């Protein structure tokens, strides 16, 4: 992990093949830091808690989809036996 110190109004640039991502320290209030992020639209940006929630919901939906596939396979087998 790269750790950089920045003061209020200072920026960090991250160059990617798709474009530049700019992180700017907007303000510091006690333990809270306000960041401004400027990135190409192709880059989704999530807060950690939302990222974790989206990943968990995606995993659950894959598990449910697999279970439905198994159930439909069972029902298909029952139809074949009639």
Long-range contacts (C-beta under 8 A, 24 or more apart in sequence): 18-42, 18-43
